Amino acid sequence: MPESFALTGQRILVVGGTRGIGRAIALEFARAGADVIVNFVRERAPAEQLCELARQEGSRIEAIRADVSSDSARAELLSAVFARFPDLSTLVFAAATGVHKPFGALTGRHFDFTYALNVKAFLGLVQGVAPRMPPGGSIIALSSEGAEHAMHHYSLVGSSKAALESLCRHLAVELGPQGLRVNVLSPGTVLTEAWQSLPDAASRLAAAAARAATGRLVTPEEVASSARFLASRAASGVSGHVLVVDGGARIRGAG
């Protein structure tokens, strides 16, 4: 790969990095020469499988379990990360949660746990890592189409993603003098295991593919390639930007 896209020697933390798009990003970074720590909160098996795959390929991924929506657990995670990677250069925030319900069915509890992870945890992580990141460092947050367009039963998650995007713009300005870049990666509909629990998944995926200018869904690996760009020196002039990776679906409006 061109030298400007290489991540050799970088130390990277991917929060929410053992499933779906986060997993693809962790693998992409490791294959590009970075040392990677992934964070997960629930099942250990996918994390162990990811680390073993990286080992077999001759790259390095470690996994640390922590609920980053908890202030104390987040602090413990960062302590462990900096013990391994005192020169952490990139933070990727791929964690997300939320409920898909009509607005009238939403409760204060739904709001609290959605925003605690999707917004508050990200801010806390940036506050923890930014003072110790070297110039040239990169912070990347994953958003979604719901931050921009109204989507069915998505008001809570979508609004939290909009808040996340706004936060990234402000952080880009505040951290720019330190030599850090802050960007948002906003995928379209991506086929991951999360769709398996939805009864109407097939029809919704087909509609999303038809909406895309390319006529198909983007893959987790394509999103991961864009994340690598944002983390690399090739994107040294890019900050405060929302990079949409959806095969051109969004140019047709809301899905």
TAHU-V349253 format. One record per pair of residues at least 12 apart in sequence whose ideal C-beta (glycine too) atoms are under 8 Angstrom apart, sorted by sequence separation. I is the first residue (numbers start at 0). J is the second residue. D is the distance in Angstrom with one decimal. If there is no record, write none. Layout:
I;J;D / I;J;D
This chain:
13;25;4.6 / 25;37;5.0 / 37;49;6.6 / 50;62;5.5 / 97;109;7.8 / 145;157;3.0 / 204;216;6.6 / 37;50;8.0 / 49;62;6.9 / 63;76;5.9 / 125;138;6.1 / 143;156;7.4 / 168;181;7.9 / 229;242;6.6 / 143;157;7.2 / 146;160;3.8 / 147;161;7.5 / 167;181;5.0 / 190;204;6.5 / 13;28;7.2 / 22;37;7.7 / 47;62;7.0 / 98;113;7.0 / 145;160;5.7 / 146;161;4.3 / 167;182;6.9 / 188;203;7.7 / 21;37;7.2 / 46;62;3.8 / 63;79;5.5 / 96;112;6.5 / 97;113;4.4 / 145;161;7.9 / 167;183;5.0 / 188;204;6.7 / 11;28;5.2 / 63;80;7.1 / 96;113;6.0 / 143;160;5.1 / 146;163;7.2 / 225;242;5.8 / 35;53;7.6 / 46;64;7.4 / 142;160;4.6 / 146;164;5.2 / 9;28;7.4 / 16;35;7.5 / 43;62;7.8 / 121;140;5.9 / 164;183;5.2 / 188;207;3.7 / 225;244;4.9 / 17;37;5.4 / 96;116;4.8 / 97;117;6.8 / 163;183;7.3 / 187;207;6.9 / 188;208;7.7 / 16;37;3.2 / 18;39;7.8 / 43;64;6.8 / 95;116;6.8 / 96;117;6.6 / 142;163;5.8 / 164;185;7.8 / 6;28;5.7 / 11;33;4.9 / 13;35;6.2 / 16;38;6.3 / 17;39;4.3 / 61;83;6.9 / 94;116;6.0 / 95;117;5.6 / 142;164;5.3 / 222;244;5.1 / 9;32;7.3 / 10;33;7.0 / 11;34;7.1 / 12;35;7.7 / 13;36;7.3 / 14;37;8.0 / 15;38;6.7 / 16;39;7.1 / 22;45;7.4 / 26;49;7.3 / 35;58;7.9 / 37;60;6.0 / 39;62;6.2 / 94;117;7.9 / 140;163;5.6 / 221;244;6.3 / 7;31;7.4 / 8;32;6.9 / 9;33;4.2 / 10;34;5.3 / 11;35;5.0 / 12;36;5.1 / 13;37;4.9 / 14;38;4.6 / 15;39;7.3 / 25;49;6.6 / 29;53;5.0 / 35;59;6.7 / 36;60;7.5 / 37;61;7.3 / 38;62;7.5 / 39;63;7.9 / 40;64;6.6 / 140;164;7.7 / 187;211;6.9 / 6;31;4.1 / 7;32;3.4 / 8;33;7.6 / 9;34;7.3 / 11;36;7.3 / 12;37;7.9 / 13;38;7.1 / 17;42;7.8 / 34;59;4.8 / 35;60;4.6 / 36;61;4.9 / 37;62;5.1 / 38;63;5.6 / 39;64;5.8 / 40;65;6.8 / 5;31;6.0 / 6;32;5.1 / 7;33;7.3 / 10;36;8.0 / 12;38;6.9 / 26;52;7.3 / 30;56;6.8 / 32;58;7.9 / 35;61;7.3 / 36;62;7.3 / 37;63;7.6 / 38;64;7.5 / 40;66;4.9 / 94;120;6.9 / 190;216;5.4 / 4;31;7.3 / 5;32;5.6 / 6;33;4.0 / 18;45;5.8 / 22;49;6.0 / 26;53;6.9 / 29;56;7.6 / 36;63;6.0 / 38;65;5.7 / 40;67;7.4 / 67;94;6.3 / 140;167;5.5 / 189;216;6.4 / 217;244;5.7 / 17;45;4.6 / 25;53;8.0 / 30;58;5.9 / 92;120;7.8 / 188;216;5.6 / 189;217;5.8 / 190;218;7.2 / 191;219;6.3 / 217;245;6.1 / 17;46;4.4 / 29;58;3.8 / 38;67;6.5 / 92;121;4.9 / 138;167;7.7 / 187;216;7.4 / 188;217;7.8 / 189;218;6.9 / 190;219;7.9 / 217;246;5.0 / 29;59;6.3 / 187;217;5.8 / 189;219;5.7 / 216;246;6.9 / 0;31;6.9 / 29;60;5.2 / 186;217;6.4 / 215;246;6.4 / 17;49;5.5 / 92;124;6.5 / 138;170;7.1 / 214;246;7.9 / 16;49;7.7 / 189;222;6.2 / 213;246;3.9 / 26;60;7.6 / 90;124;6.3 / 211;245;6.6 / 212;246;6.1 / 213;247;5.9 / 25;60;5.7 / 90;125;7.0 / 211;246;3.7 / 212;247;2.7 / 138;174;7.4 / 186;222;4.7 / 211;247;5.6 / 212;248;7.1 / 211;248;4.2 / 38;76;6.1 / 90;128;5.3 / 147;185;7.8 / 184;222;6.8 / 210;248;4.6 / 212;250;6.6 / 117;156;7.2 / 146;185;6.9 / 212;251;7.9 / 87;128;6.0 / 118;159;5.5 / 138;179;6.4 / 140;181;7.8 / 142;183;5.0 / 144;185;6.9 / 184;225;6.0 / 207;248;6.5 / 210;251;5.4 / 90;132;7.8 / 113;155;5.2 / 117;159;3.9 / 121;163;6.2 / 136;178;7.1 / 137;179;7.3 / 138;180;7.0 / 139;181;7.9 / 140;182;7.7 / 141;183;7.6 / 142;184;7.1 / 143;185;6.4 / 184;226;5.6 / 113;156;6.4 / 117;160;6.7 / 134;177;6.8 / 135;178;5.8 / 136;179;4.7 / 137;180;5.1 / 138;181;4.5 / 139;182;5.6 / 140;183;5.3 / 141;184;5.3 / 142;185;4.4 / 143;186;7.0 / 144;187;6.1 / 36;80;5.6 / 68;112;7.0 / 87;131;6.8 / 88;132;6.5 / 118;162;4.9 / 122;166;6.3 / 134;178;2.9 / 135;179;7.9 / 136;180;7.3 / 137;181;8.0 / 138;182;7.4 / 139;183;7.4 / 140;184;7.3 / 141;185;7.5 / 144;188;7.8 / 210;254;5.8 / 17;62;6.6 / 87;132;6.1 / 88;133;6.2 / 110;155;6.4 / 114;159;5.4 / 117;162;7.7 / 118;163;5.5 / 121;166;7.0 / 125;170;6.1 / 129;174;5.7 / 132;177;7.7 / 133;178;7.5 / 134;179;7.3 / 137;182;7.3 / 139;184;5.7 / 141;186;7.1 / 184;229;6.5 / 85;131;7.6 / 90;136;8.0 / 92;138;7.7 / 95;141;7.1 / 109;155;6.1 / 113;159;5.3 / 117;163;6.0 / 36;83;6.5 / 68;115;4.3 / 73;120;6.5 / 77;124;7.3 / 86;133;6.3 / 88;135;7.1 / 89;136;6.4 / 90;137;7.7 / 92;139;7.0 / 132;179;5.8 / 182;229;5.0 / 207;254;6.1 / 36;84;6.7 / 68;116;4.3 / 80;128;8.0 / 88;136;5.0 / 89;137;4.7 / 90;138;4.9 / 91;139;4.8 / 92;140;4.5 / 93;141;4.8 / 95;143;7.9 / 114;162;7.3 / 118;166;6.6 / 129;177;7.0 / 206;254;7.0 / 67;116;7.0 / 87;136;7.7 / 88;137;7.1 / 89;138;7.4 / 90;139;7.2 / 91;140;7.9 / 92;141;6.5 / 105;154;7.3 / 125;174;7.9 / 180;229;7.7 / 34;84;6.9 / 73;123;5.3 / 77;127;4.4 / 81;131;6.6 / 89;139;7.1 / 91;141;7.6 / 105;155;5.7 / 129;179;6.2 / 68;119;7.1 / 73;124;6.5 / 77;128;6.7 / 101;152;5.9 / 68;120;4.9 / 99;151;8.0 / 100;152;5.6 / 102;154;5.1 / 182;234;7.5 / 14;67;5.8 / 67;120;4.4 / 70;123;6.7 / 74;127;7.2 / 99;152;4.5 / 102;155;8.0 / 40;94;7.8 / 73;127;7.0 / 99;153;6.4 / 180;234;7.1 / 100;155;7.7 / 180;235;7.6 / 182;237;6.1 / 33;89;7.6 / 38;94;7.5 / 67;123;7.5 / 125;181;7.8 / 182;238;6.3 / 185;241;5.4 / 187;243;7.4 / 67;124;6.5 / 98;155;6.3 / 99;156;7.3 / 180;237;6.5 / 181;238;6.0 / 182;239;7.1 / 183;240;7.1 / 185;242;6.7 / 187;244;6.8 / 188;245;7.3 / 97;155;5.6 / 98;156;7.5 / 180;238;4.0 / 181;239;6.6 / 182;240;5.1 / 183;241;4.4 / 184;242;5.4 / 185;243;4.9 / 186;244;5.1 / 187;245;2.5 / 97;156;3.5 / 182;241;7.5 / 183;242;6.9 / 185;244;7.1 / 186;245;6.4 / 187;246;6.2 / 182;242;6.5 / 184;244;6.7 / 185;245;7.6 / 188;248;7.1 / 28;89;7.7 / 95;156;7.4 / 187;248;4.7 / 97;159;6.6 / 187;249;6.7 / 28;91;8.0 / 175;238;6.2 / 95;160;7.9 / 188;254;7.3 / 24;91;5.8 / 171;238;4.6 / 172;239;7.0 / 12;80;5.4 / 171;239;3.5 / 24;93;6.3 / 21;91;7.4 / 168;239;5.1 / 12;84;7.3 / 21;93;3.4 / 167;239;7.1 / 10;83;8.0 / 20;93;6.0 / 21;94;7.4 / 10;84;3.7 / 19;93;7.9 / 12;87;6.1 / 16;91;7.2 / 10;86;5.5 / 11;87;7.4 / 14;90;7.3 / 10;87;4.9 / 11;88;6.7 / 12;89;7.3 / 14;91;6.8 / 15;92;7.2 / 16;93;6.1 / 164;241;6.0 / 10;88;5.5 / 11;89;4.3 / 12;90;5.3 / 13;91;4.5 / 14;92;5.1 / 15;93;4.0 / 9;88;4.7 / 10;89;7.6 / 11;90;7.7 / 12;91;7.0 / 14;93;6.2 / 15;94;3.2 / 9;89;6.0 / 11;91;6.8 / 13;93;6.1 / 14;94;4.9 / 15;95;6.9 / 6;89;8.0 / 139;226;5.9 / 139;229;5.2 / 139;230;6.6 / 137;229;6.1 / 137;230;4.7 / 135;232;7.3 / 137;234;7.4 / 142;241;6.8 / 135;235;7.2 / 144;245;7.0 / 148;249;7.5 / 147;249;7.4 / 150;253;6.6 / 144;248;7.8 / 148;252;7.0 / 149;253;6.1 / 150;254;6.8 / 144;249;6.3 / 148;253;3.5 / 14;120;7.8 / 148;254;7.2 / 144;253;7.5 / 14;124;6.6 / 144;254;6.7 / 12;128;7.4 / 21;141;7.7 / 20;141;6.6 / 15;141;8.0 / 91;226;6.4 / 91;230;7.5 / 89;230;4.7 / 20;186;6.3 / 20;189;6.1 / 19;189;7.4 / 20;191;6.6 / 19;191;3.7 / 18;191;7.3 / 19;192;6.6 / 18;192;6.7 / 19;193;6.2 / 18;193;7.9 / 27;220;7.1 / 23;218;7.9 / 28;223;7.9 / 23;219;3.6 / 27;223;3.8 / 31;227;5.7 / 22;219;7.3 / 23;220;5.3 / 26;223;7.1 / 27;224;6.4 / 33;230;7.9 / 24;222;7.3 / 28;226;7.6 / 20;219;4.9 / 23;222;6.6 / 24;223;4.5 / 27;226;6.7 / 28;227;6.4 / 19;219;6.2 / 23;223;4.0 / 27;227;5.2 / 31;231;7.9 / 20;222;5.2 / 24;226;4.7 / 28;230;6.9 / 20;223;7.0 / 24;227;7.9 / 11;230;7.0 / 6;227;6.7 / 9;230;7.1 / 4;227;6.6 / 4;228;6.8 / 6;230;6.2 / 6;231;6.2 / 5;231;7.0 / 4;231;4.8 / 3;231;6.2 / 4;232;7.9 / 3;232;4.8 / 4;233;5.1 / 3;233;4.2 / 1;233;7.4
